[in-house]
């Protein structure tokens, strides 16, 4: 934005806060990259030895290198990575720009299989060097089709420490913008091939509290369509209990009848990612505006929210499950203080040692001692919370926002909590941003003899309800009545009485403190969460359709779908009475969640992946001809394994090239024998597969409409279908 006349910088001292550069938050000159409060605060915390302080500060002032990872299925990722390594990198190896040698892209040493790269060149080199300009165009194209993900190096770490497997039930509690969610999806789909997608038995719920950011999240995750994905729009600190039917059919002999009779339980997770909101001072290299306004009170203000989110995650974790807590902050009040407070407030968890998990990663261990600042001017004089409180008069004590959990535990407690097992990533160590990671595990249940177990259970029934309301109908109770091998999961889960499953106050009673009084009580309040949230939720409903429905039958006949196609997991998302335009596929656990929970209460934004879309030409609409469904680009990898030979025609490379390049190809534009074969078919839609010798390298599938006239756009009633309609009746599955 330009200045008004007469309001220039004449007479202003360069480098002062009156300098116009201080009005910018995106661009700051190096001379402005200083903040006395930041330096004073972190020196007081002793986050680094004195010998590393200057390299640390200097690195903070340098631009962050460009980093990216090769995404998608493992087979496709490996092939593309080989192309980068064997073709592009050697081509960039000897580049000289303005008399200086330019470094080619380098593999990030700690990323598995070398699938992540770092490019540390100036923007002017990328713009003006022909070699790097060509490589940049290659990256842009591969990013657009989802084969490459631009992502900060340290942001790639949390999903790697989770070690997600295809059967795991996973939740990303603060997921937007979605780069880590994409990594988690890739782990769920580890069994995918180049051309087809598996349907994993696991689950990924990607949640974010901001409505607009959930749409960005949906867009990002669309690069890897998954029937196992759900996106929700909820406050992570009060994430509601999700109900699922009891999955246990046999129980040990000593199991109480009322426990075995339960039909619904809370969904518990194997893996939880808590990449929580933070002050973000670890991102100063890409967000230089932080230099101007950083204050220690930023972290103080977020501490309680971060703690509540982590505690909520701990309450939703299975025994033996794992949580990764992470921030892009260096402040111990947002990091070790949160982890220590959570571990002290909820027994049964521990920090696990994963120091050898990623060879090549350089880091520093977690801190065991720190001093929070009690003012913006960096006052770290108080070693304990008690010392701080004693320094205040009565009025100040009532108004202070500082809390005891912001201070470190005693030296003995810190040692017992193993805070040194946390990871601190500093920018100067490997030319990255700053980051913090802690890996928590819920301890597996201790094995106990049946008699002792039954005795302890009887005692617990009296002790556990002390101070609680006696109503079994209105309150949920932790199900600890089954404690042997076959009942471990049932013990984790919270039984949900059928007659009160929609009671908003009941869903969070499991979050009562079990040991320490420092854990905040988390409850639903009417108007804020369950009922209030659903009142303003305007997304379309989720309706499963019968496998014998004419639409499913028609799609099955058109594409010769095999008998194991999951037709019973097909749903539509349109108001009752509206024309069906899209069909979605979900896996079994997603279906179970949708059928047993109010979609508005859990603020479900999307679920599964869209596989079929309605295709109506102008002529068909006018004559009342029956409409047909086509395979959508995002759904083709999911549907392809079920498509039978009757729906597949053989094509040479020239045909596939035409299909991929032409916007609205006509059958008259193809040469025989392909043209005659398509014109002779009665099917509106078929699958063309390359039949030449190159098929061994390129096993690609594309949906083809065998009509002489271009297909008109779909009706605009469903905006999410518009992008698909613009592509006409051609869909492709590209390697």
N, C-alpha and C positions, 0 to 999 in steps of 0.2 A: 504494500500500500504506500503510495507516494505521500510526501509531506506537503502540508499547506505552506504557501508562501509566507515568509517571515518567521517560520518555525523551524528553521534549520539548526545545524549543530555548531554554528559560528560561536566561538568563544568557549566551547565546551572542552574540557580536558579529555584527551583521548585515553581510553582505558577506564574512565570513571563510569559510575552507574548512570550518569547523564548522557553517556555516549549512545547514539542511536542503536549500536550493535546490541546493547542490553535489552532493547525492546523485542529482539528476535528470540524465539525459543528453539528454532531449528538449526540456525547457523551461528556459531560463535568463533571469533578469532582465538587463536591459541593463547594470546596474551590475556584474554578474559577468562581462561579456564583456571579459575582458582576460587576457593571458598575456605575462608579461615575457620569457620565452624566445623566443616567436614574434616579438615586436617587435624584440628585440635581434638575433636571427638575420637577419631580413629587412632590417633597416637595414644590417647588416654586408655583405649581398649587393648593396646598392645597386640593388634591383629597380625603384625609382622615384625620381624627383627629390624633394627635400625638400618642394617645394611641393605635391606630390600625396599626401604621406603621410597627413595628417589626413583628407582626403576618402576615401582608401582605407580607413582604419580605421573611419571612421564608417559607410561603406557596408556593411562587413562585419557591422556590428551590426544592420543593418536586415533585416527579413524579405524573403525572395526573392519577387519578383512571380510570379503565376501565368502560366505560358506554355503554349501548346498549338499544335499544327499540324494543319492539315486533311490527312487521310491518304487512302489508297485510290488508285484509278486516277485519272489526271490529269483525265479528263473529269468524273468525279463530284466530285473535289476542287474543281475550278473552279466547278461549280454551287453546291456548299455554301458555298464562300468568298464567292460573290456574295450568297448569302442573309445571311451574317453581316455583310458590308460594307453591303449596301443595305437590310436590314430591321432587324437587331438593333442595330447600332452607332448609327444615327440615333435609335432608340428610347431608347437609353441616354445620348444626348448631353446632355440637359438635366436629368439626375437631381440632386436636391439632398437630402442626407441630414444631418439634425441641423444645418441651417443652412449646410452647406458643399457646394460643387459637387463631384461625383464624376466622375473622368475615365472615359470609355468605353474599351473595348478598343482597342488600337492595333496596327497591323501592325508586325512586327519589320522594320526597314528593310533588312537585308541578306539576308533569306530570299527565294529565287527566287519570283517571281509573287505575292509577298505572302501566301503560304499559311501563315504563322506569325503568332501574335498574342500580345500581352502584356496582362495585366489586373492593374493595380496598385491594388487596393482592399482595405480591411480585411475580415476575415471577418465582422465584425458587420454590415457593409453588405450583404454577400451574403445573410446570414441574415434581415435585417429589411427591406431595400428590396424592394418588390414587383417592380420592374423587373429588378433584378439577380438576384433569386431565380428569376424566370422564365428568365432567360438561363442561370443555373446549371443549372436542370433540363434545358434544351435541350442544354447541353454534356455532362451526365451521360448522357443518352440516346444522343447521337451517339458518345460514347466507348464505350458498351456495344456498339453495333453496328459499331464499328471505323472510323467515319468521322472521328473526332477522336482525337488522341493527346496526352495530357498528358505533356509532356517539357520538361526544362529547356532554356533557349535555347541555351546553349553546347554542350549534348549533341547538338544538331542539326548542329553544324558538321562533325565528321569525315566522315560520309557524303557531304556536299556537296563536300568536297575530293577524295574518291575518284573522282567523276564516273563512276559505274558505268553501263554500257550493257548491253542485254539479252543480248548474246553473251558477256559477260565471265564468267570463272570467279573467284569471290570467296570469301574466307574471313574470317569475323569470329572472331578467335582467343579473345577473352574477351567473349562475347556477352551473357550475362545482365545485366540482366533482359529485354533485347530491344528497347528503343526504337530503337536504331541499326540493329539487324537488320531491323526493320520498314521503316526508310527504304531500306535496301539492297534489300529485296524489291520495294519500290515502284519503284525504279530499274530492276530487272530486268524488271518488268512495265509498263514505260513505254508499251507498245503496247496495254494493256488498254482495253476500252470500259466503258461504264457497267454493262452487264449481263453481259458475258462476259469471261473471262480468257484471255490468250494463254498459250502454252506456250513460254517463252523457251528458246533453245538454251544459255544460260549456266547457271551453278551458283552457289548460295550454301551454304556450309557454316558453320553457326553452332555454335561450340564453347564449352563452359565446363567448368571442371575440377570444379565442385561438382555432384553428382548431383541434388540437390533443385532447384537453380537451373535445371537444364536443363528441368525440367517447367514452371517459370514461363516459360522461353523458348519452349517449345512452345505454351503457352497464348497468349502474346503474338503469336506469328507466325501463329496460327490465324485472326487477323482478316483476313489476306491469304493465303489458301491458295495454295500454289505447288508445282507438280510439280518445280520446280528446287531445292527446299530439302532440306537434310540437317542434322540436329542431332546432334552428337557430344559425348561426355563424357570429355575428355582433358586432360592437363596440356599447356598451350600451349607450354611451354618445350621439351618433347620430343615435339611432335606427330609422329606416325609418317608415313613415306612412304606415300602412297596410290597404288596401281598402276592403270594404265589400259593398254589395248592400244595398240600403236603406231598413230598416226593418219597416219603419213607413208607413202605408197605409192611415191613416186618419189624418187630420191636423185641428187645430182650425180655426175659420172663419177669424181671423185677420192675419193668416200666409200669407206671400207674395208668389206670384205664382212661383217666381224663386226658392224659398226654397223648396216648395212642389214638384217642377219638378226635383230636384236633384235625381240622381239614384245611386250615390256612395258616401260613407262617410268613414272617417277614423275610424278604429276599436278602440274603447275606452275600458278600462279595469276596472273591479270592484275591483280587488286586484292586487297590485304590490309589489314584494319583491326586495329590493335593498340591497343585502348583498355585499357591494362594496369592491374592492381591498383596502387593508390597510397595514400599517406597521407591524401589527400582534404582537405587544408586549403582547397582552393578551394570546398568545399561548406559552409563554416561558416555561411552564411546559412540553410541548411535543416537543417544538423546542428550546432546550437550546442554540443553536448556536446564538440566538438573543442576549444573554448576551454579546457576544464579540463585535458585530458591531453596537449595537443600537445607534441611534443618533436622536435628535429632528428634524433634517432636513428631516428624512424619512417621517414623517407625513406632514411636510410643502410641500414636493414635490408632495404628492398625493391629497392635499386638493382641488385643482382646478378640477381634474378629478372626484373626489367624488361629488363635487357640480354639475358638468355638468350632471352626471348620475342621480342624484336626481331631478334636474330640468327637465330633459327629461321625467322622470317617471311622474312628476306632470303634464306635458303637455298631457300625454296619459291616465289620470285617469278620470273616470266618476264622475259627481257630486254625492256626498254621498259615493264615493269609498274610499279605504284605502290603504296607502303605509306604509310598514315597512322598515325603513332604519336601517341597522345594520353594525357593524364592530367588529372585534376581536382585537380592539385597545383600549387603555385607554386614548389616547391623545385627549384633547378637541378640538384641531385644526382639527382633523378628524371627530369629533363627533358633539358636540354642535355648533361649529363654522359653520359647513356645514349646519346643520338644520336651524340655525338662518339666514344664508345668503339666503337659499332657500325660507324660509317663507317671508323674506323681499322683495325678488325679484319678487315673483309671488303671488299676492293677492288671497284670497279665500280659503286658507288652514289654518288648525289649528292643533296643537298637542292635542290629546285626552287623557283623563285620563283613563288608564286601570290598575290602581294600585291594584284593587281587582280582576283582571281577573284570576290570578293564585295563589290562596291561598297556602301558604307554600314557595313561592319564596322570598328569602331575597335579597334585592338590596339597592342601594343608589340613591337618586334623581339626576337628571341632574344638571350640573354646570351652574351658571349664570355669572361667572367671571373667567378669566384666562389670562395668558400672554404668547404669543408664543415666542419661542426662535428665535433670528435673526442670530444665528451662531451655528456651531457644538459644540462649547464650552459652550453652555447653557447661553446665554445672554438674560435675561428676564427683562431688565431694562425699557422697553418702554411700558407704560400703554395703549397707543393708537397708531394707525397707523400714525397719524399726527406727534406725537412726534418722531417716528422712521424716517419718511421722512425728518423732519427738521434737523436731526443729520447727514444727508448725503450730500455730495457735488453733483453737477449736474451730473457728470459722474456716480457716485454710484447710483443715483436715476434712471438713465436710464438702469442700468444693474441689479438692484435688482429684485429678483424673489418673494419677499414677496408681498402679496396683502392685501387690507384692510379687506376683509372678514375673514382673519385669526384671527383678533382681535374680542373681544366680543362686543355685542351691549351695549348701555348705560343701566344703571340699570333699568330705566323706560321701555325701549324697551324689555329687558330680561324678566321683569315681565309680560308684555303684550303678549309676545310670549309663556309664560308658559314652559320655558325650563326645569323646575323642574319636568315636567311630563315624561321626558326621563328616561330610566332605565340604571343604571350603575351596572354591575355585577363584583364584586371583588373576586379573588380566595379564600381568607380566609373566606368568608362569608358562603359558603356551599361546600367547597372543590372542586371548579370547575376551569375553565379557566376564563380569563377576557373577558368582552363583553360589548357592548353598543347597546341599542335599542331605537328607536324613532318611534312612531306611528302617522302618519299624516293622516288627513281626509280632503277631498275636501268638503267644506260646501255645503249643499243642496241649490238649487236655492230659492231665496226669492220670495214669491208670490206677484204679483202686479196686480192691476186692468187692464183690457184689454186696456182701453183708454190710461192710463198712460204708459203702456208697449209699445203700438204702437207709442206714442209720443217719448219715449226715444229711440226706435229703429230708428226712422227717424233721430234723432240727431246723433246717433252713426254712421250712414252710412257716415256722413261727417267727424266726429272726428276720427273714427277708422282708416281711411286710411291716416291720416296725416303723411307725410314723407315716404309713401310707393309708389311703382309703381302703376300706374292706371290700368294696364292690368289685367282684370279678367281672362284671359286665362292662363297667365303664373304664376299667383300668387294665392295661396289658402287663403281663408278668414275664420276666426272663424265664425261659423254659430250661431249667436245670435238672429236670426229672429223669433225663436219659443220659447216662454218662459212661457208656461203654462204646466200643468201636463202631457198632452199627448205628449208634445214636449221636455221634459227635456233631453232625450237622444240625440235628434237631435241637441239641443243647444250645447251639449258637443262636438259633432262630427264635424269634418272638412269636408266640402263638397269637393269632388274630381271631377273636370270637366272631363268628359269622354275623351274629345279629347286630354287631356294633362296628362293622368294618368301615363304615363311612363317618364314624365319629371323629371329628377333627382333633379333639383334645386327647384322644387315646393313642394316637400314632407316635407320640414322642415320649411317653412315660418311661421308656427304656433308658432315657438319658439322665436318670437321676444319679447323682454322685454315689459311687460305691465305696469310696474310701475317704477321700479328702473333701473338705468343704470348699476347696478352691475352685472346683469345677462349676461353672454356671449351669443352672437348671434350664433346659431347653424345652419349651412348650409351644404348641400351636396356640395362637390367639385368633379368635374369630375376627374376620375382616382383614387379616394380614396374610395368612398362609392358605390353608386348605380351602375353606369356603370363600374367603375374600379373593384369593387368587383366581379361582375358577369363575367367579362372577364376571371378571374382566377378560377372560380367555376366549378368543374368537376363532381359534383354529377349527378346521373341519373335523368331524368325527372319524373314527376308524371302524369300519364294518367288514367283517369277514363274510365271504360269500360261499355258498355251498359248492362243493366240487362238481355237482351235477348241474350247476347253473348253465344256461345256454351259452353265456359268454365264455366260460371255462371250456365247455365242450367244443365250441367253435375254434378256440385257440389250440386246443389239443389236436383237433383234426387237421387244422391248417399246418401246424408245425410238427405233426407226427410225434407228439410228446410221449415219452416213455411212461410206463405205469408208475414208476417211482417219482415222477414229478410231484412236488409238494403242493398239489392243488388246494388242499385243505388249509394251507397257510397263506392263501391269497386274500387280500383285502382291498377295499376301495375307500377313497377319501372324498366323498362328496355328500352334500346334504341329501336327506331322504327325499326321493322323488326326482332328483336331478339325473341327467344322463350320465352314465358311467363313461369316463374318458381315459382313465388310467387304472392299471392293476399293479398292486405292490406285492412283493414276496417278503415274508419274514421267516425266521427260524422258529423252533418250537418254544424256546424260552421267551422270546419276544411276544409270541402269540399268547402265551400264558399270562404274561404281565398285562397285556392290553385287555384281555377278557376278564381279568379279576381286579382291575383298578379303573377308577374314573379318570379318563384321559385328561379332563380339564383340571382335576385335582392335582395330578402330577405334572400338569402343564407340558404335555407331550407335543413337541413341535413337529417331529417326523419320526417314522419308524420303517425299517427295512429299506428296500430299494425298488424303484419303479421298473417294471419289466415289460409291460405291454401298454401301448397307447392306441387310442381309437383313431382310425384313419378314414376320413370321409372326403371323397372328391366332390366337386361342384355338381357334376352330373348325377352322382349317386344321391345327393341330397334332393335334387329336383325330382328325380323319378321315384324316390322312396325306396331305392335299392338297399338291401341289407348292408350295414356298415361292417368293416373288418378292422381287426386289431393287428398292429405291427410290433415287432420287437424293437425296443428302444435301445439306443447306444449304450446307456448305462446298465441296462438289464441283460444285454446279450451275453456277457461272460457268465452270468448266473444261469441263464436258460440254455446256453449252448450244450452242456453235457446231456441234456434231456431231449434234444432235437433229433428226430429219427431220419433215416436216409431218404425217405420220401420227400422231405422238405428241402433236401440239399441237391443243388446242381453243381456240376463241375465247370470251372472257368479257368481260362489262362490268365497270365499276368496282365495282358493288355486290357482285359475286361475289368479286372480289379483296379487297375490304375484309373480307368475311366470312371468307375463308381466312386472312387475316392477323390477325384479331382472335379468332376462335374457337379454343379449345384442341383440341377433338375435333369438328369440324363433320361433320354427317351430310348425306347427299345430300338427305334430306327437308327440310333447312333452306334449300335453294336454290329459287328460282323458275324456272319454265320460261322460255325453252327450254333453259337450261343443265342443269337437273335431268334432263330427259328425255334429253338428249344424253349425259350421263354414265352414266345407268342403262342405256342401250342399248349401251354399249361393253363389249367383253369384256376390255379391258385393265384390269389392277389399278391401274396408275399411268399418268397422262398429264400433260401440261404445259398449264396454262391461261395464255393470254396475252391481255392487254387488247386489245379490238378497237374501242374507242370512239375518239372524236376526241382524247381525252386521251392516246392512245398516243404521240403525238409528244413529249409531255413525260415520260411515264412508260412506259418500255419494260421492263416487269417480267415475270418468269417465276416460277411457283410449281408445285411438284409436287403433284398431287392424287390421293388414293386414292379410287377410285370404288367404295366399299363401303358398305353400309347400316349396318353396325355399326362402333363405334370399334375401332381397332387396339390390340391389347394391347401391353404393353411387351416389348421384346426380352429374351431371357434375360440374366441378369446375369453370365454367364461372362466377358464381355469388358467391363470397366468403361469403356473409352473409348467404347463405343457407347451407354452409358446415357443420356447427355445427348441424343443424337439420338432414342433410343426414347421419351423423355419427351415429345418434341414430336409424337409420333404419326406419321401418314403425311403430314404437311404440311410442305413445305419452301418457302423463299422466297428470292428474290434481290432485295434491297431497294436502291434507289438512295439 
